Amino acid sequence: MEQLGRLLIIAGILIVAAGIVMTFGPGLPFRLGRLPLDFHYQRGNFSFYLPLGTSLLISILMTLIFSVFSRGR
């Protein structure tokens, strides 16, 4: 039961974070997908997009969230 409780807390935090981003997204000083390390190359009919900055940001945030919840063990 304890693991289910933690899972529900994490899911709730993610839902709240998604709601905040959707509500205040246009006013935020950054936009996911347009960070400094996100590369976009386009030539003719070919387009290549590498969201490196967005991936790093999400990875760091998820690492912090999971480390906070794993300390309770």
C-alpha positions as CSV (number, residue, x, y, z in Angstrom):
1,M,0.0,0.0,0.0
2,E,2.9,2.4,0.7
3,Q,4.2,2.1,-2.8
4,L,0.8,2.8,-4.3
5,G,0.5,5.9,-2.2
6,R,3.9,7.2,-3.4
7,L,2.9,6.4,-7.0
8,L,-0.3,8.4,-6.6
9,I,1.6,11.3,-5.1
10,I,4.0,11.3,-8.0
11,A,1.1,11.1,-10.5
12,G,-0.6,14.0,-8.8
13,I,2.5,16.2,-8.9
14,L,3.0,15.5,-12.6
15,I,-0.7,16.3,-13.3
16,V,-0.4,19.6,-11.4
17,A,2.9,20.5,-13.1
18,A,1.3,19.8,-16.5
19,G,-1.7,22.0,-15.6
20,I,0.6,24.8,-14.6
21,V,2.6,24.6,-17.8
22,M,-0.6,24.5,-19.9
23,T,-2.1,27.5,-18.0
24,F,0.9,29.7,-17.8
25,G,2.9,28.3,-20.7
26,P,2.8,31.3,-23.0
27,G,4.0,33.6,-20.2
28,L,6.9,31.5,-19.1
29,P,10.4,32.8,-20.1
30,F,11.3,29.4,-21.6
31,R,9.4,26.9,-23.8
32,L,10.0,23.2,-23.9
33,G,11.2,22.4,-27.4
34,R,12.9,25.7,-27.8
35,L,15.7,25.6,-25.3
36,P,19.3,26.6,-26.2
37,L,20.5,23.0,-26.7
38,D,17.5,22.0,-28.9
39,F,18.8,21.6,-32.5
40,H,16.6,22.0,-35.6
41,Y,18.0,21.5,-39.1
42,Q,15.8,22.0,-42.2
43,R,16.8,21.9,-45.8
44,G,14.2,21.4,-48.6
45,N,11.9,18.5,-47.7
46,F,14.2,17.2,-45.0
47,S,13.8,18.3,-41.4
48,F,15.8,17.0,-38.3
49,Y,15.0,17.9,-34.7
50,L,17.1,16.9,-31.7
51,P,15.6,18.1,-28.4
52,L,18.8,17.7,-26.3
53,G,18.2,20.7,-24.0
54,T,14.6,19.6,-23.3
55,S,15.7,16.0,-22.6
56,L,18.4,17.2,-20.2
57,L,16.0,19.4,-18.3
58,I,13.3,16.7,-18.0
59,S,16.0,14.2,-16.9
60,I,17.3,16.5,-14.2
61,L,13.8,17.2,-12.9
62,M,12.8,13.6,-12.8
63,T,16.0,12.6,-11.1
64,L,15.3,15.2,-8.4
65,I,11.7,14.1,-7.9
66,F,12.6,10.4,-7.7
67,S,15.5,11.1,-5.3
68,V,13.2,13.0,-2.9
69,F,10.7,10.1,-2.9
70,S,13.4,7.4,-2.6
71,R,14.8,9.0,0.6
72,G,11.7,8.0,2.5
73,R,12.5,4.3,2.4
